[in-house]
Amino acid sequence: MFLNIGLTGWILIALVVILVMKPSRLPALGRAIRSTIGDFRKSRREESEDHSREDKQDDRKPDGC
């Protein structure tokens, strides 16, 4: 739904956020966003590794079990 905004819309939203937020708080906001994205990527990577590990374990089980 909100992905149909387009580049111009995202730029406009970013400008509004910059105007509303105090300039001194922008670095903290950037760090929070970067941390959130990093945590999301880390959890996604771990989830993918867990699925790969489970698939390998399933392949090693004999058919009789």
OpenMM code with the backbone's topology and positions (N, CA, C; nanometers):
from openmm import Vec3, app, unit

residues = "MET PHE LEU ASN ILE GLY LEU THR GLY TRP ILE LEU ILE ALA LEU VAL VAL ILE LEU VAL MET LYS PRO SER ARG LEU PRO ALA LEU GLY ARG ALA ILE ARG SER THR ILE GLY ASP PHE ARG LYS SER ARG ARG GLU GLU SER GLU ASP HIS SER ARG GLU ASP LYS GLN ASP ASP ARG LYS PRO ASP GLY CYS".split()
positions = [
    Vec3(0.0836, -0.1182, 0.0000),
    Vec3(0.0000, 0.0000, 0.0000),
    Vec3(0.0883, 0.1250, 0.0000),
    Vec3(0.1766, 0.1390, 0.0993),
    Vec3(0.2589, 0.2576, 0.1081),
    Vec3(0.3805, 0.2489, 0.0170),
    Vec3(0.4007, 0.1350, -0.0480),
    Vec3(0.5151, 0.1208, -0.1374),
    Vec3(0.4905, 0.1879, -0.2718),
    Vec3(0.3699, 0.2306, -0.2982),
    Vec3(0.3370, 0.2953, -0.4248),
    Vec3(0.3570, 0.4458, -0.4202),
    Vec3(0.4303, 0.4954, -0.3211),
    Vec3(0.4487, 0.6390, -0.3066),
    Vec3(0.5377, 0.6945, -0.4160),
    Vec3(0.6474, 0.6283, -0.4443),
    Vec3(0.7401, 0.6754, -0.5458),
    Vec3(0.8523, 0.7571, -0.4839),
    Vec3(0.9531, 0.7848, -0.5644),
    Vec3(1.0716, 0.8543, -0.5166),
    Vec3(1.0394, 0.9961, -0.4706),
    Vec3(0.9591, 1.0672, -0.5446),
    Vec3(0.9241, 1.2048, -0.5077),
    Vec3(0.8508, 1.2091, -0.3742),
    Vec3(0.7629, 1.1160, -0.3522),
    Vec3(0.6901, 1.1090, -0.2257),
    Vec3(0.7828, 1.0821, -0.1086),
    Vec3(0.8782, 0.9900, -0.1262),
    Vec3(0.9730, 0.9599, -0.0190),
    Vec3(1.0623, 1.0795, 0.0109),
    Vec3(1.1026, 1.1514, -0.0927),
    Vec3(1.1840, 1.2721, -0.0714),
    Vec3(1.1041, 1.3762, 0.0051),
    Vec3(0.9788, 1.3930, -0.0298),
    Vec3(0.8923, 1.4882, 0.0397),
    Vec3(0.8745, 1.4484, 0.1864),
    Vec3(0.8540, 1.3212, 0.2111),
    Vec3(0.8408, 1.2737, 0.3490),
    Vec3(0.9697, 1.2998, 0.4264),
    Vec3(1.0844, 1.2724, 0.3654),
    Vec3(1.2128, 1.2963, 0.4314),
    Vec3(1.2308, 1.4438, 0.4642),
    Vec3(1.1926, 1.5329, 0.3734),
    Vec3(1.2033, 1.6766, 0.3997),
    Vec3(1.1136, 1.7192, 0.5148),
    Vec3(0.9943, 1.6653, 0.5221),
    Vec3(0.9030, 1.6980, 0.6318),
    Vec3(0.9618, 1.6499, 0.7639),
    Vec3(1.0188, 1.5305, 0.7643),
    Vec3(1.0795, 1.4780, 0.8869),
    Vec3(1.1949, 1.5673, 0.9296),
    Vec3(1.2758, 1.6107, 0.8354),
    Vec3(1.3887, 1.6985, 0.8676),
    Vec3(1.3399, 1.8308, 0.9241),
    Vec3(1.2334, 1.8841, 0.8684),
    Vec3(1.1801, 2.0108, 0.9181),
    Vec3(1.1163, 1.9965, 1.0559),
    Vec3(1.0513, 1.8839, 1.0807),
    Vec3(0.9831, 1.8640, 1.2077),
    Vec3(1.0820, 1.8307, 1.3191),
    Vec3(1.1797, 1.7474, 1.2890),
    Vec3(1.2790, 1.7082, 1.3892),
    Vec3(1.3781, 1.8229, 1.4095),
    Vec3(1.4288, 1.8330, 1.5277),
    Vec3(1.5335, 1.9301, 1.5528),
    Vec3(1.6611, 1.8810, 1.4855),
    Vec3(1.7386, 1.9679, 1.4233),
    Vec3(1.8608, 1.9243, 1.3553),
    Vec3(1.9582, 1.8511, 1.4483),
    Vec3(1.9581, 1.8836, 1.5760),
    Vec3(2.0485, 1.8165, 1.6682),
    Vec3(2.0077, 1.6713, 1.6930),
    Vec3(1.8822, 1.6374, 1.6659),
    Vec3(1.8337, 1.5015, 1.6900),
    Vec3(1.8458, 1.4126, 1.5669),
    Vec3(1.8798, 1.4696, 1.4525),
    Vec3(1.8872, 1.3900, 1.3298),
    Vec3(1.9945, 1.2805, 1.3352),
    Vec3(2.1151, 1.3074, 1.3902),
    Vec3(2.2129, 1.1975, 1.3983),
    Vec3(2.1629, 1.0795, 1.4820),
    Vec3(2.0930, 1.1077, 1.5899),
    Vec3(2.0385, 1.0000, 1.6720),
    Vec3(1.9316, 0.9226, 1.5942),
    Vec3(1.8525, 0.9933, 1.5181),
    Vec3(1.7507, 0.9283, 1.4356),
    Vec3(1.8169, 0.8390, 1.3314),
    Vec3(1.9228, 0.8870, 1.2695),
    Vec3(1.9960, 0.8072, 1.1715),
    Vec3(2.0547, 0.6810, 1.2334),
    Vec3(2.1122, 0.6949, 1.3527),
    Vec3(2.1678, 0.5785, 1.4218),
    Vec3(2.0583, 0.4769, 1.4549),
    Vec3(1.9443, 0.5254, 1.4980),
    Vec3(1.8335, 0.4355, 1.5322),
    Vec3(1.7843, 0.3604, 1.4080),
    Vec3(1.7733, 0.4303, 1.2973),
    Vec3(1.7288, 0.3659, 1.1730),
    Vec3(1.8318, 0.2632, 1.1278),
    Vec3(1.9600, 0.3022, 1.1324),
    Vec3(2.0672, 0.2108, 1.0908),
    Vec3(2.0684, 0.0864, 1.1801),
    Vec3(2.0506, 0.1048, 1.3099),
    Vec3(2.0485, -0.0075, 1.4032),
    Vec3(1.9301, -0.0994, 1.3757),
    Vec3(1.8150, -0.0405, 1.3492),
    Vec3(1.6955, -0.1192, 1.3208),
    Vec3(1.7131, -0.2014, 1.1941),
    Vec3(1.7670, -0.1408, 1.0900),
    Vec3(1.7904, -0.2124, 0.9650),
    Vec3(1.8931, -0.3229, 0.9861),
    Vec3(1.9985, -0.2942, 1.0616),
    Vec3(2.1000, -0.3954, 1.0905),
    Vec3(2.0432, -0.5130, 1.1669),
    Vec3(1.9597, -0.4859, 1.2664),
    Vec3(1.8957, -0.5932, 1.3428),
    Vec3(1.8041, -0.6774, 1.2547),
    Vec3(1.7323, -0.6117, 1.1652),
    Vec3(1.6434, -0.6837, 1.0742),
    Vec3(1.7235, -0.7753, 0.9825),
    Vec3(1.8321, -0.7233, 0.9255),
    Vec3(1.9150, -0.8045, 0.8374),
    Vec3(1.9770, -0.9218, 0.9131),
    Vec3(2.0226, -0.8972, 1.0354),
    Vec3(2.0836, -1.0024, 1.1159),
    Vec3(1.9832, -1.1130, 1.1451),
    Vec3(1.8627, -1.0764, 1.1850),
    Vec3(1.7609, -1.1774, 1.2166),
    Vec3(1.7189, -1.2533, 1.0914),
    Vec3(1.7128, -1.1845, 0.9787),
    Vec3(1.6773, -1.2506, 0.8532),
    Vec3(1.7859, -1.3508, 0.8130),
    Vec3(1.9122, -1.3111, 0.8307),
    Vec3(2.0240, -1.3988, 0.7986),
    Vec3(2.0235, -1.5212, 0.8911),
    Vec3(2.0025, -1.4999, 1.0208),
    Vec3(1.9988, -1.6105, 1.1158),
    Vec3(1.8837, -1.7053, 1.0847),
    Vec3(1.7704, -1.6517, 1.0488),
    Vec3(1.6547, -1.7349, 1.0146),
    Vec3(1.6859, -1.8194, 0.8917),
    Vec3(1.7509, -1.7610, 0.7934),
    Vec3(1.7884, -1.8339, 0.6724),
    Vec3(1.8876, -1.9446, 0.7051),
    Vec3(1.9844, -1.9154, 0.7924),
    Vec3(2.0819, -2.0165, 0.8326),
    Vec3(2.0143, -2.1292, 0.9100),
    Vec3(1.9171, -2.0968, 0.9936),
    Vec3(1.8448, -2.1995, 1.0684),
    Vec3(1.7709, -2.2935, 0.9738),
    Vec3(1.7066, -2.2365, 0.8723),
    Vec3(1.6347, -2.3191, 0.7756),
    Vec3(1.7314, -2.4064, 0.6978),
    Vec3(1.8460, -2.3540, 0.6613),
    Vec3(1.9455, -2.4327, 0.5888),
    Vec3(1.9955, -2.5473, 0.6753),
    Vec3(2.0202, -2.5184, 0.8028),
    Vec3(2.0671, -2.6212, 0.8947),
    Vec3(1.9616, -2.7299, 0.9119),
    Vec3(1.8352, -2.6904, 0.9236),
    Vec3(1.7272, -2.7877, 0.9381),
    Vec3(1.7144, -2.8740, 0.8131),
    Vec3(1.7295, -2.8128, 0.6965),
    Vec3(1.7212, -2.8892, 0.5721),
    Vec3(1.8338, -2.9914, 0.5636),
    Vec3(1.9539, -2.9541, 0.6057),
    Vec3(2.0667, -3.0470, 0.6024),
    Vec3(2.0443, -3.1619, 0.6997),
    Vec3(1.9872, -3.1328, 0.8166),
    Vec3(1.9597, -3.2377, 0.9140),
    Vec3(1.8521, -3.3313, 0.8632),
    Vec3(1.7522, -3.2773, 0.7947),
    Vec3(1.6465, -3.3614, 0.7390),
    Vec3(1.7013, -3.4531, 0.6312),
    Vec3(1.7989, -3.4067, 0.5539),
    Vec3(1.8592, -3.4871, 0.4484),
    Vec3(1.9406, -3.6014, 0.5071),
    Vec3(1.9945, -3.5865, 0.6258),
    Vec3(2.0790, -3.6887, 0.6863),
    Vec3(1.9979, -3.7982, 0.7551),
    Vec3(1.8721, -3.7726, 0.7866),
    Vec3(1.7907, -3.8722, 0.8554),
    Vec3(1.7596, -3.9876, 0.7598),
    Vec3(1.7670, -4.1114, 0.8093),
    Vec3(1.7296, -4.2256, 0.7243),
    Vec3(1.5798, -4.2274, 0.6975),
    Vec3(1.5410, -4.2928, 0.5907),
    Vec3(1.3995, -4.2947, 0.5518),
    Vec3(1.3126, -4.3715, 0.6497),
    Vec3(1.3676, -4.4630, 0.7252),
    Vec3(1.2905, -4.5458, 0.8160),
    Vec3(1.2449, -4.4740, 0.9419),
    Vec3(1.2945, -4.3544, 0.9691),
    Vec3(1.2587, -4.2842, 1.0941),
    Vec3(1.1372, -4.2003, 1.0788),
] * unit.nanometer
topology = app.Topology()
chain = topology.addChain("A")
for resn in residues:
    res = topology.addResidue(resn, chain)
    for name in ("N", "CA", "C"):
        topology.addAtom(name, app.Element.getBySymbol(name[0]), res)
